[in-house]
Amino acid sequence: MKIDALKKMSIAELKKELNSLLREQFNLRIQKATMQLKKFHLMKNVRLNIARVKTILSEKERKTKTDEK
């Protein structure tokens, strides 16, 4: 997922996207454990997307806290 698209999302949408990515990561880990996963690069992509979402989410939350003061 592109960073530009993530920056346009609201905090609620980012949390929903994070939850979706965490579920996808869990499903990929299960597939890996049962030897069904053929495309191992998907695990890396999901992990990077989770990091991107968490970074943007923390930036937005920090910004809203400073705006409230």
Backbone atoms as SQL, in Angstrom:
CREATE TABLE atoms (id INTEGER PRIMARY KEY, chain TEXT, resi INTEGER, resn TEXT, atom TEXT, x REAL, y REAL, z REAL);
INSERT INTO atoms VALUES
  (1, 'A', 1, 'MET', 'N', 0.846, -1.167, 0.000),
  (2, 'A', 1, 'MET', 'CA', 0.000, 0.000, 0.000),
  (3, 'A', 1, 'MET', 'C', 0.897, 1.238, 0.000),
  (4, 'A', 2, 'LYS', 'N', 0.506, 2.235, -0.741),
  (5, 'A', 2, 'LYS', 'CA', 1.285, 3.452, -0.869),
  (6, 'A', 2, 'LYS', 'C', 1.101, 4.349, 0.356),
  (7, 'A', 3, 'ILE', 'N', 2.150, 5.044, 0.709),
  (8, 'A', 3, 'ILE', 'CA', 2.122, 5.928, 1.865),
  (9, 'A', 3, 'ILE', 'C', 1.164, 7.090, 1.631),
  (10, 'A', 4, 'ASP', 'N', 1.098, 7.585, 0.398),
  (11, 'A', 4, 'ASP', 'CA', 0.188, 8.694, 0.090),
  (12, 'A', 4, 'ASP', 'C', -1.262, 8.315, 0.377),
  (13, 'A', 5, 'ALA', 'N', -1.623, 7.096, 0.020),
  (14, 'A', 5, 'ALA', 'CA', -2.995, 6.635, 0.270),
  (15, 'A', 5, 'ALA', 'C', -3.253, 6.511, 1.767),
  (16, 'A', 6, 'LEU', 'N', -2.235, 6.077, 2.510),
  (17, 'A', 6, 'LEU', 'CA', -2.405, 5.935, 3.957),
  (18, 'A', 6, 'LEU', 'C', -2.549, 7.287, 4.641),
  (19, 'A', 7, 'LYS', 'N', -1.818, 8.273, 4.172),
  (20, 'A', 7, 'LYS', 'CA', -1.878, 9.599, 4.792),
  (21, 'A', 7, 'LYS', 'C', -3.241, 10.260, 4.591),
  (22, 'A', 8, 'LYS', 'N', -3.962, 9.865, 3.565),
  (23, 'A', 8, 'LYS', 'CA', -5.283, 10.435, 3.299),
  (24, 'A', 8, 'LYS', 'C', -6.368, 9.794, 4.157),
  (25, 'A', 9, 'MET', 'N', -6.072, 8.649, 4.763),
  (26, 'A', 9, 'MET', 'CA', -7.063, 7.938, 5.565),
  (27, 'A', 9, 'MET', 'C', -7.214, 8.578, 6.943),
  (28, 'A', 10, 'SER', 'N', -8.380, 8.384, 7.530),
  (29, 'A', 10, 'SER', 'CA', -8.616, 8.871, 8.889),
  (30, 'A', 10, 'SER', 'C', -8.036, 7.856, 9.881),
  (31, 'A', 11, 'ILE', 'N', -8.042, 8.237, 11.139),
  (32, 'A', 11, 'ILE', 'CA', -7.500, 7.354, 12.181),
  (33, 'A', 11, 'ILE', 'C', -8.326, 6.068, 12.263),
  (34, 'A', 12, 'ALA', 'N', -9.633, 6.190, 12.170),
  (35, 'A', 12, 'ALA', 'CA', -10.502, 5.007, 12.237),
  (36, 'A', 12, 'ALA', 'C', -10.233, 4.066, 11.060),
  (37, 'A', 13, 'GLU', 'N', -10.060, 4.637, 9.874),
  (38, 'A', 13, 'GLU', 'CA', -9.776, 3.815, 8.697),
  (39, 'A', 13, 'GLU', 'C', -8.416, 3.131, 8.828),
  (40, 'A', 14, 'LEU', 'N', -7.436, 3.834, 9.404),
  (41, 'A', 14, 'LEU', 'CA', -6.118, 3.241, 9.593),
  (42, 'A', 14, 'LEU', 'C', -6.169, 2.080, 10.577),
  (43, 'A', 15, 'LYS', 'N', -6.950, 2.249, 11.636),
  (44, 'A', 15, 'LYS', 'CA', -7.088, 1.154, 12.613),
  (45, 'A', 15, 'LYS', 'C', -7.760, -0.059, 11.979),
  (46, 'A', 16, 'LYS', 'N', -8.740, 0.192, 11.134),
  (47, 'A', 16, 'LYS', 'CA', -9.428, -0.899, 10.428),
  (48, 'A', 16, 'LYS', 'C', -8.458, -1.603, 9.480),
  (49, 'A', 17, 'GLU', 'N', -7.642, -0.822, 8.766),
  (50, 'A', 17, 'GLU', 'CA', -6.644, -1.387, 7.850),
  (51, 'A', 17, 'GLU', 'C', -5.599, -2.189, 8.616),
  (52, 'A', 18, 'LEU', 'N', -5.188, -1.687, 9.778),
  (53, 'A', 18, 'LEU', 'CA', -4.209, -2.399, 10.604),
  (54, 'A', 18, 'LEU', 'C', -4.772, -3.737, 11.064),
  (55, 'A', 19, 'ASN', 'N', -6.017, -3.731, 11.492),
  (56, 'A', 19, 'ASN', 'CA', -6.656, -4.974, 11.921),
  (57, 'A', 19, 'ASN', 'C', -6.718, -5.978, 10.769),
  (58, 'A', 20, 'SER', 'N', -7.035, -5.501, 9.584),
  (59, 'A', 20, 'SER', 'CA', -7.095, -6.356, 8.408),
  (60, 'A', 20, 'SER', 'C', -5.722, -6.950, 8.083),
  (61, 'A', 21, 'LEU', 'N', -4.690, -6.124, 8.165),
  (62, 'A', 21, 'LEU', 'CA', -3.334, -6.607, 7.870),
  (63, 'A', 21, 'LEU', 'C', -2.856, -7.612, 8.909),
  (64, 'A', 22, 'LEU', 'N', -3.221, -7.392, 10.169),
  (65, 'A', 22, 'LEU', 'CA', -2.829, -8.348, 11.213),
  (66, 'A', 22, 'LEU', 'C', -3.518, -9.699, 11.012),
  (67, 'A', 23, 'ARG', 'N', -4.765, -9.666, 10.571),
  (68, 'A', 23, 'ARG', 'CA', -5.458, -10.926, 10.266),
  (69, 'A', 23, 'ARG', 'C', -4.804, -11.647, 9.092),
  (70, 'A', 24, 'GLU', 'N', -4.434, -10.853, 8.083),
  (71, 'A', 24, 'GLU', 'CA', -3.772, -11.437, 6.923),
  (72, 'A', 24, 'GLU', 'C', -2.429, -12.051, 7.324),
  (73, 'A', 25, 'GLN', 'N', -1.699, -11.365, 8.191),
  (74, 'A', 25, 'GLN', 'CA', -0.424, -11.892, 8.660),
  (75, 'A', 25, 'GLN', 'C', -0.628, -13.208, 9.419),
  (76, 'A', 26, 'PHE', 'N', -1.656, -13.254, 10.249),
  (77, 'A', 26, 'PHE', 'CA', -1.959, -14.477, 10.982),
  (78, 'A', 26, 'PHE', 'C', -2.273, -15.620, 10.022),
  (79, 'A', 27, 'ASN', 'N', -3.093, -15.341, 9.016),
  (80, 'A', 27, 'ASN', 'CA', -3.449, -16.375, 8.043),
  (81, 'A', 27, 'ASN', 'C', -2.223, -16.872, 7.284),
  (82, 'A', 28, 'LEU', 'N', -1.319, -15.969, 6.948),
  (83, 'A', 28, 'LEU', 'CA', -0.091, -16.377, 6.249),
  (84, 'A', 28, 'LEU', 'C', 0.799, -17.237, 7.154),
  (85, 'A', 29, 'ARG', 'N', 0.844, -16.894, 8.436),
  (86, 'A', 29, 'ARG', 'CA', 1.644, -17.709, 9.361),
  (87, 'A', 29, 'ARG', 'C', 1.066, -19.117, 9.493),
  (88, 'A', 30, 'ILE', 'N', -0.253, -19.213, 9.505),
  (89, 'A', 30, 'ILE', 'CA', -0.902, -20.528, 9.580),
  (90, 'A', 30, 'ILE', 'C', -0.591, -21.327, 8.316),
  (91, 'A', 31, 'GLN', 'N', -0.663, -20.670, 7.167),
  (92, 'A', 31, 'GLN', 'CA', -0.350, -21.357, 5.911),
  (93, 'A', 31, 'GLN', 'C', 1.104, -21.820, 5.896),
  (94, 'A', 32, 'LYS', 'N', 1.995, -21.011, 6.428),
  (95, 'A', 32, 'LYS', 'CA', 3.407, -21.388, 6.471),
  (96, 'A', 32, 'LYS', 'C', 3.606, -22.599, 7.378),
  (97, 'A', 33, 'ALA', 'N', 2.934, -22.602, 8.515),
  (98, 'A', 33, 'ALA', 'CA', 3.084, -23.695, 9.468),
  (99, 'A', 33, 'ALA', 'C', 2.540, -25.008, 8.922),
  (100, 'A', 34, 'THR', 'N', 1.517, -24.920, 8.082),
  (101, 'A', 34, 'THR', 'CA', 0.926, -26.142, 7.523),
  (102, 'A', 34, 'THR', 'C', 1.495, -26.467, 6.141),
  (103, 'A', 35, 'MET', 'N', 2.584, -25.775, 5.777),
  (104, 'A', 35, 'MET', 'CA', 3.294, -26.014, 4.517),
  (105, 'A', 35, 'MET', 'C', 2.429, -25.753, 3.279),
  (106, 'A', 36, 'GLN', 'N', 1.491, -24.829, 3.389),
  (107, 'A', 36, 'GLN', 'CA', 0.641, -24.484, 2.257),
  (108, 'A', 36, 'GLN', 'C', 1.054, -23.188, 1.581),
  (109, 'A', 37, 'LEU', 'N', 1.932, -22.431, 2.215),
  (110, 'A', 37, 'LEU', 'CA', 2.333, -21.133, 1.681),
  (111, 'A', 37, 'LEU', 'C', 3.380, -21.321, 0.595),
  (112, 'A', 38, 'LYS', 'N', 3.087, -20.815, -0.581),
  (113, 'A', 38, 'LYS', 'CA', 4.003, -20.929, -1.714),
  (114, 'A', 38, 'LYS', 'C', 4.734, -19.622, -1.989),
  (115, 'A', 39, 'LYS', 'N', 4.099, -18.509, -1.650),
  (116, 'A', 39, 'LYS', 'CA', 4.671, -17.192, -1.942),
  (117, 'A', 39, 'LYS', 'C', 5.119, -16.544, -0.630),
  (118, 'A', 40, 'PHE', 'N', 6.347, -16.819, -0.232),
  (119, 'A', 40, 'PHE', 'CA', 6.854, -16.347, 1.043),
  (120, 'A', 40, 'PHE', 'C', 7.062, -14.833, 1.068),
  (121, 'A', 41, 'HIS', 'N', 7.178, -14.224, -0.089),
  (122, 'A', 41, 'HIS', 'CA', 7.363, -12.779, -0.137),
  (123, 'A', 41, 'HIS', 'C', 6.137, -12.029, 0.380),
  (124, 'A', 42, 'LEU', 'N', 4.990, -12.676, 0.399),
  (125, 'A', 42, 'LEU', 'CA', 3.783, -12.030, 0.902),
  (126, 'A', 42, 'LEU', 'C', 3.901, -11.698, 2.382),
  (127, 'A', 43, 'MET', 'N', 4.606, -12.548, 3.124),
  (128, 'A', 43, 'MET', 'CA', 4.788, -12.296, 4.554),
  (129, 'A', 43, 'MET', 'C', 5.582, -11.008, 4.770),
  (130, 'A', 44, 'LYS', 'N', 6.614, -10.808, 3.978),
  (131, 'A', 44, 'LYS', 'CA', 7.420, -9.598, 4.095),
  (132, 'A', 44, 'LYS', 'C', 6.606, -8.369, 3.715),
  (133, 'A', 45, 'ASN', 'N', 5.829, -8.477, 2.642),
  (134, 'A', 45, 'ASN', 'CA', 5.004, -7.350, 2.200),
  (135, 'A', 45, 'ASN', 'C', 3.989, -6.940, 3.263),
  (136, 'A', 46, 'VAL', 'N', 3.361, -7.928, 3.881),
  (137, 'A', 46, 'VAL', 'CA', 2.360, -7.640, 4.912),
  (138, 'A', 46, 'VAL', 'C', 3.042, -6.996, 6.121),
  (139, 'A', 47, 'ARG', 'N', 4.198, -7.518, 6.496),
  (140, 'A', 47, 'ARG', 'CA', 4.924, -6.971, 7.638),
  (141, 'A', 47, 'ARG', 'C', 5.320, -5.507, 7.398),
  (142, 'A', 48, 'LEU', 'N', 5.769, -5.199, 6.187),
  (143, 'A', 48, 'LEU', 'CA', 6.127, -3.824, 5.848),
  (144, 'A', 48, 'LEU', 'C', 4.897, -2.917, 5.835),
  (145, 'A', 49, 'ASN', 'N', 3.784, -3.420, 5.329),
  (146, 'A', 49, 'ASN', 'CA', 2.553, -2.629, 5.314),
  (147, 'A', 49, 'ASN', 'C', 2.051, -2.353, 6.732),
  (148, 'A', 50, 'ILE', 'N', 2.207, -3.332, 7.630),
  (149, 'A', 50, 'ILE', 'CA', 1.824, -3.128, 9.026),
  (150, 'A', 50, 'ILE', 'C', 2.668, -2.006, 9.627),
  (151, 'A', 51, 'ALA', 'N', 3.954, -2.026, 9.353),
  (152, 'A', 51, 'ALA', 'CA', 4.847, -0.985, 9.873),
  (153, 'A', 51, 'ALA', 'C', 4.463, 0.381, 9.313),
  (154, 'A', 52, 'ARG', 'N', 4.126, 0.436, 8.043),
  (155, 'A', 52, 'ARG', 'CA', 3.719, 1.704, 7.434),
  (156, 'A', 52, 'ARG', 'C', 2.462, 2.259, 8.098),
  (157, 'A', 53, 'VAL', 'N', 1.481, 1.386, 8.280),
  (158, 'A', 53, 'VAL', 'CA', 0.215, 1.815, 8.875),
  (159, 'A', 53, 'VAL', 'C', 0.445, 2.283, 10.311),
  (160, 'A', 54, 'LYS', 'N', 1.239, 1.543, 11.072),
  (161, 'A', 54, 'LYS', 'CA', 1.504, 1.934, 12.454),
  (162, 'A', 54, 'LYS', 'C', 2.224, 3.273, 12.524),
  (163, 'A', 55, 'THR', 'N', 3.144, 3.503, 11.609),
  (164, 'A', 55, 'THR', 'CA', 3.873, 4.767, 11.595),
  (165, 'A', 55, 'THR', 'C', 2.943, 5.939, 11.308),
  (166, 'A', 56, 'ILE', 'N', 2.133, 5.820, 10.271),
  (167, 'A', 56, 'ILE', 'CA', 1.203, 6.893, 9.911),
  (168, 'A', 56, 'ILE', 'C', 0.180, 7.102, 11.029),
  (169, 'A', 57, 'LEU', 'N', -0.280, 6.004, 11.624),
  (170, 'A', 57, 'LEU', 'CA', -1.265, 6.090, 12.707),
  (171, 'A', 57, 'LEU', 'C', -0.688, 6.836, 13.907),
  (172, 'A', 58, 'SER', 'N', 0.532, 6.524, 14.278),
  (173, 'A', 58, 'SER', 'CA', 1.136, 7.209, 15.423),
  (174, 'A', 58, 'SER', 'C', 1.388, 8.682, 15.114),
  (175, 'A', 59, 'GLU', 'N', 1.759, 8.990, 13.878),
  (176, 'A', 59, 'GLU', 'CA', 1.949, 10.389, 13.494),
  (177, 'A', 59, 'GLU', 'C', 0.642, 11.166, 13.600),
  (178, 'A', 60, 'LYS', 'N', -0.432, 10.568, 13.119),
  (179, 'A', 60, 'LYS', 'CA', -1.731, 11.257, 13.156),
  (180, 'A', 60, 'LYS', 'C', -2.225, 11.413, 14.593),
  (181, 'A', 61, 'GLU', 'N', -2.039, 10.375, 15.412),
  (182, 'A', 61, 'GLU', 'CA', -2.486, 10.463, 16.803),
  (183, 'A', 61, 'GLU', 'C', -1.676, 11.509, 17.564),
  (184, 'A', 62, 'ARG', 'N', -0.376, 11.562, 17.304),
  (185, 'A', 62, 'ARG', 'CA', 0.471, 12.551, 17.952),
  (186, 'A', 62, 'ARG', 'C', 0.056, 13.961, 17.532),
  (187, 'A', 63, 'LYS', 'N', -0.281, 14.111, 16.253),
  (188, 'A', 63, 'LYS', 'CA', -0.687, 15.421, 15.742),
  (189, 'A', 63, 'LYS', 'C', -2.005, 15.867, 16.374),
  (190, 'A', 64, 'THR', 'N', -2.946, 14.944, 16.521),
  (191, 'A', 64, 'THR', 'CA', -4.231, 15.316, 17.110),
  (192, 'A', 64, 'THR', 'C', -4.065, 15.680, 18.585),
  (193, 'A', 65, 'LYS', 'N', -3.149, 15.029, 19.278),
  (194, 'A', 65, 'LYS', 'CA', -2.920, 15.363, 20.681),
  (195, 'A', 65, 'LYS', 'C', -2.305, 16.750, 20.822),
  (196, 'A', 66, 'THR', 'N', -1.395, 17.095, 19.940),
  (197, 'A', 66, 'THR', 'CA', -0.784, 18.424, 20.025),
  (198, 'A', 66, 'THR', 'C', -1.746, 19.510, 19.561),
  (199, 'A', 67, 'ASP', 'N', -2.659, 19.179, 18.659),
  (200, 'A', 67, 'ASP', 'CA', -3.651, 20.156, 18.202),
  (201, 'A', 67, 'ASP', 'C', -4.682, 20.464, 19.300),
  (202, 'A', 68, 'GLU', 'N', -4.931, 19.478, 20.171),
  (203, 'A', 68, 'GLU', 'CA', -5.918, 19.670, 21.239),
  (204, 'A', 68, 'GLU', 'C', -5.401, 20.606, 22.314),
  (205, 'A', 69, 'LYS', 'N', -4.100, 20.714, 22.480),
  (206, 'A', 69, 'LYS', 'CA', -3.531, 21.542, 23.549),
  (207, 'A', 69, 'LYS', 'C', -3.578, 22.995, 23.238);
